[in-house]
């Protein structure tokens, strides 16, 4: 599993840290990483919404993605 917060957005990183820690505590058998293999700021839905809801203007959008390896769905 991988969480994908934008490293330049502290609120996203803080929430991602909480979620990653919780997943690791509940499912220690899984390898949980941050921003692997991506950077967390490449094109995608979250990036589009980050542009639309600029934190310096609204401060109300915190976005990140969680990716789950498909092989985990069959376990």
N, C-alpha and C positions, 0 to 999 in steps of 0.2 A: 504494500500500500504506500501511497505517496500523497502528502498534502502539498498544495501548491500556492502558498501565499506569496505576494509580491514582497521581496525582502526590504524594499524601501518604504513599506507601509507598516508602521509599528503595531497598529491595532490588528491587522491581519495576522502578523507574526505571533502576537500574544494569544489570539484565539486559536490559531493553529497549534501552538505549543500545548495549550490545554487539551485540545482534541487528541493530538498525538500521544500525550502522556496518558490519557484515559484509555485509548486503544491499546497502548503497550501494557498498561496495568491489567486490562481485562483479557487480552489475547497475547501473552508473551511469546507464543510460538510463531507469531507473524513478524516479518521484517518490515518495520514502518520507518519511512524516510521522509525528509522534507526536501521538496524541490529536486527530486531525482526521477528521471534523468533530465527534467526540464528546469528552467530558471524561475518559473512562477510569474513571469511577466510577459510571456510571448502572446501573440494574437489568440484570442478566444473570447468566449462570452464574458468572463470576468474582466478581461482587459477592456472590452467595449463599455461595460458598465462602470468601470473605474473612471474612464474618460467622461462618461455622461454625468456621473455623480462625483465630481472632483471634491476630495476631502477639504480642500481649502475654501470651497464655496459652501458645501452642504455639511460635510463631516459625518454624513449619515450612512455611507455605503462601506461595508467591509465585505470583501469577496475573496474566496479561495476555492480551490477544487480539491476533491479527494478522489484519487484514482485507485482502483482495486484491480489487481491482477485477475484475469478471467479464471485462472486455475483455482482460485480460492472459492469460486462459486460452485464448483463441483465437489468440494470437500464436505 
